[in-house]
Amino acid sequence: MLRMQIIKHFVIFALGLISALYLLNFGAGVFELIPDNIPIIGNFDEATATLLLINCLAYFGLDLRQLFHASNIKKKEA
């Protein structure tokens, strides 16, 4: 059971690392899964890599998804 958990952590870490490297664009636009000049769908690969990276970070405890949620704090009436 512990071995499967270690493998799971490693796979999620590797996916996060691959998505981060893809977003850093070391290929200078030469290596693209979907070319950016295709209308509408051109940025789906970057959006997918971003979503994957955010979810991998959330798995390891750095939940950036909370930045986009509305605050439940109500303002006091003066």
Buried (B, 14 or more C-beta within 10 A) or exposed (E): EEEEEEEEEEEBEEBBEBBBEBBEEEEEEEEBEBEEEEEEEEEEBBEBBBEBBBBBBBBEEEEEEEEEEEEEEEEEEE
